[in-house]
Amino acid sequence: MAVFVLNKHRQPLMPCSEKRARLLLERGRAVVHKRYPFTLRLKDRVGGDTQALRLGIDPGSKTTGLALMRDTADGQRHVLCLFDLNHRGFQIKKALAQRAAFRRRRRSANLRYRAPRFNNRTRPQGWLAPSLQHRVDTVMAWVRRLSTLAPITALSQELVCFDTQKLKNPELSSVEYQQGALLGYEVREYLLEKWGRECAYCGTGDTPLEVEHVVPRSRGGSNRVSNLVIACHDCNSAKSSQPLTDFFATDKGLRKRLKVNGHTADTRLDRVQRQLKQPLRDASAVNVTRWVLFNALKATGLPVSVSSGGRTKYNRLRLGIPKTHALDAACVGAFDTLHDWQVTTLTIKAMGRGSYQRTRLTKHGFPRGYLMRQKQVHGFQTGDMVKAIVPTGKTVGSYTGRVAVRKTGRFNIQTEQGAVQGISHKYCTVIQRGDGYGYHLTPSINLTGGAGQAVA
Ligand SMILES: [Zn+2]
């Protein structure tokens, strides 16, 4: 992974290689500006030439992939840095639901009267649930943060599952459906969305799905999307060239699978026939969070280009690139070849900044214990990255990681190898102050030799 470089006045220069970073540090020409992501600041350099960099974004519900890359005019794309940003939307949702439940108990329990507080507020326009707003906010925080570390001049976002421009009036137009071509992936994503990412016949999810002709080509079926469904392998091969009604009436395997998934053959057949004629409603294809993110990205003033999930998948499979969130972000948009994608990924985990509430509760909402008033202990705070060198005792050794402070002055440190407990504050030094995120490096899948080793 490339190392970020700033000039003397803290303005971003081109990221450099790890080898060059090591040399700059050894010769005393640079100082470490930031550990995560690793950033150097040159002591002498004032100006400096920069090239245009692009930040690719693949938004996901649990993890958003970010890729810093350089596009050249002839369609070559060079990957510089990869990031996986892990969101905490599910924790936020859980915490809010729990708080609501505790309040509800206090209203019904034999306590003083409390007015209900759930239906008396209006929501401003464009309101997003806190768990979803958090995804937008953290992605934007990292777009801004990376813009201060590298000369980013353009953004690329995966906005939609499939390209509506390419599939204009998809139900009516005859697309030459071809496995492996760009249009093929757009059609596939469209069908996945239309049939709810499960087998159109038996309703099985969690299985590889194949594109299927309802009226087979051999019986004069067309290539129109209205004649295509998405089906599991069992259904696809069992149906073969039968008409739809015969397949539902006779196939034993299908009946068994329908039963497992809680459907009856008649209602399911009815649903398939009805849905075949209906085009995918626009609303169901729109992911609100992605659009909010898109508008937020546009507000940065940088040019934002958008592309479809179909194209990302086409690029990834065409170039034989493994599926990770960060590499998906590197495959967003149009380009010919991808270079240097075998770099370490920095996983950034949103951890929050602790709780405002000082009382810890049991699952029934009764007090279990109390947090201390102040957050700092001996100058350390939970979330700081520390290095501890313990000279003697049971925990002798050197540890680097995220610290959890205790009032006693004996801290817990979360290292890459696991947690160590009871480390005295006397042995700890801060290497980076807590910023609400936890970090660790994930080596590349096809790592060869010493490439991708972290400096630090
Ligand atoms: Zn099936």
Residues whose N, C-alpha, C, O or C-beta is under 5 A from the ligand:
A	BS01	ZN	C199 Y201 C202 G203 C232 C235
